[in-house]
């Protein structure tokens, strides 16, 4: 997502988007999402275990990590490497590339003044639509990852996990987590992008009004500093907003869905309660804030250095 002022992000004069720019945005998102999710795989493994087996891993993230290493070896902390790297590369391509495309197209439907007025609904609609498409691409790989993490004996590779799920449950089995993924990822992405856009807007406005500094006069290093700050803020907001659905997602792949996914989700919510839906939230806050900050540094960094 570009760190631009409201006028430049919402002006209908810039509603067009070249294929080259879309590909650059998509590849930046793919690289950022894949790299950052790979980096935090150990944290994600512990988080998933906290959610899927809270009785055994009830002493928090650090103790959970120690337990896994002691009982299963340090290599277990990299379980799901292939599914994570490939799945989030595909998801990131659509998420970031289509967000920019949808945002520009939506802004082009209004005058510059109207687009500025309606910028928040534009951000929300564009990020939600882009994320849903990205989730459809991600879902099978996330199902494979969760199965590998929750049951280390299930499969030794991404392709084997995908094949076993398909053989046992059919195509439907690869997508039974789609609803909770969307419930998790859409609030996550909407809060991530909207917070990032508005925080950038506020910071650049503050620099302009209080110090007379325009964005164009900032060095690349100073702009990276703003990317770092706004990425961290959006990461915290996104992690809290989406954590309940993330817990449901971890549980749904262990749940029988003969009565339908909606019923299974209802059973999980009733069983866990509000407090249970926030199992592992501390680990996820650390993970997601790190993930989002580095994502935006890679994504906006690529755009900044190739402008």
Helices and strands as residue ranges (DSSP letters): H 6-10, G 12-14, H 19-39, H 41-52, H 61-72, G 74-78, H 81-107, H 112-117, H 119-150, H 158-174, H 178-211, G 215-217, H 220-252, H 261-277, H 281-305
